[in-house]
Every structure is written in C-alpha cells, then in structure tokens.
Amino acid sequence: MTKEMMFEVGSAVVFCTLAVLLINPTNFWMPTMAHTTVLTLAAVAFGALVIFVLREHARDERDEEHRSAAGHAAFLAGSAVLIIGIAVQNVVHQVDAWLIGALIAMVVAKVGTRIWNTLYH
C-alpha cells in the first residue's frame, strides 16, 4: 500500500470515527454541550479538509479510471442511502428536508458537471 493510499484510508477512518461519535448511535457516552460543539467543529473541519482541500491527482489513464469508478460508486451509494432515508421517513410522515436537499444537490452537481464537460472539454 502506497503512502498516499494509507493517508486516504487513515483520513476516511478518522472522519468516520468522528461522524459515529457525533451521532452516538448506542448512547455509550453522555457528552456535554461543550463536547458536542467541539466534536461537531472537528467533524466539519476534518470533513471539509478531506472533501475540499485534499485534491486527487491521477498519474495515468488507469489511475483516472480507478478514481472515476470510485466516484461513481460513491455517488450511487450516497443516492441509495438518501432515497432509502426519504422513503423510510415518508412512511412515518416526517421527511427531513436535509435528505431531499442533499439528494437534489448531488443530482444537480452530477448533471451540471456532465453538461459542463460536454460543452467545454
């Protein structure tokens, strides 16, 4: 495993850990407001770093294809989770607007990028 791959895996593990601690699914700890605030700020800052700051640089066509496949799989997984969440919440009549907003943002970004690439590349 290359140094870059280890950094990507490590970043994903740290971000997922922060996210799970923020959600606290099993109520295994009772954070104070200060703990929750610090954890939220850390998760947002680290998430922003991982998503927006760290750039992927493809070295050749094969690496570009691997990154494209990973992006495609991530889009499909994210869309599926959001659609399932919307469907489940619709059954109990409590649809969260954030789920719909996230799905709309993903679809608009994908379509917008496809149009941009078709017209300008």
Secondary structure as UniProt FT lines:
FT   HELIX           3..23
FT   TURN            25..26
FT   HELIX           33..48
FT   HELIX           49..53
FT   HELIX           61..91
FT   TURN            92..93
FT   HELIX           97..120
//
